[in-house]
Amino acid sequence: MAYIGREPAYGSFEKQALTADGSTTTFNLDYTVGSSSSLLVSVAGVHQEPEVAYNIASGGTQIVFTAAPAAVDTVFVIFLGIAYDAGELLSTGTITNKTELAEQAADDDLLLIYDTSTTSLKKIQKSNIATTLSYTTRNATGDGTTTDYTVTSGVGVDDVLVMENGIVQKPTTDYTISGTTLTFTTAPANGVAIQIRELPR
């Protein structure tokens, strides 16, 4: 089959006939579209101009004509592009026909993120993604008797680095954590420099 213009790479364009009655201006579309330019609209054989003769509404699920087509008019739309439901993609977690970037992204590469505050996909440049990690560091000095020291609630033994005079202590063997309390198995000696570094989680 020959095409005027560029041949579609996959499949064919979908067509939908609309039944005009001379008064109705809004019609439901069989497919969701992203813009009015995603439709080729014909009324009585005359190609209609997007955003002049018609617009889309209700998130791309309806077409709204500026003037109602006459009942004798043959009206149809051809879908040049169909919007993909990103919400469904995100809920299923499945991406098909994907191309993997098998190398580190460049700073000017664009990434897609899901903005939960607006429930929409947005693009962000890699260089604008915050990568700075913050650590909570607590310093103390041993006195030979104190075994309990404060940590942030929710921190586990594998979420901290504990050092005595710069020597890393072994989790569960040299110390345990319960709630907001880190307890040494043996109280650090008098004058020993204690550092508890909580790792980012």
Secondary structure, DSSP 4 states (H G I P E B T S, - for coil): ---SSSPPSSS--EEEEE---SS--EEE-SS--SSGGGEEEEETTEEPPBTTTEEEEGGGTEEEESSPPPTT--EEEEES-----HHHHHHHT---S-----SPPPTT-EEEEEETTTTEEEEEEGGGS------EEEEEE--SS--EEE--TT--GGGEEEEETTEEPPBTTTEEEETTEEEESSPPPTT-EEEEEEPP-
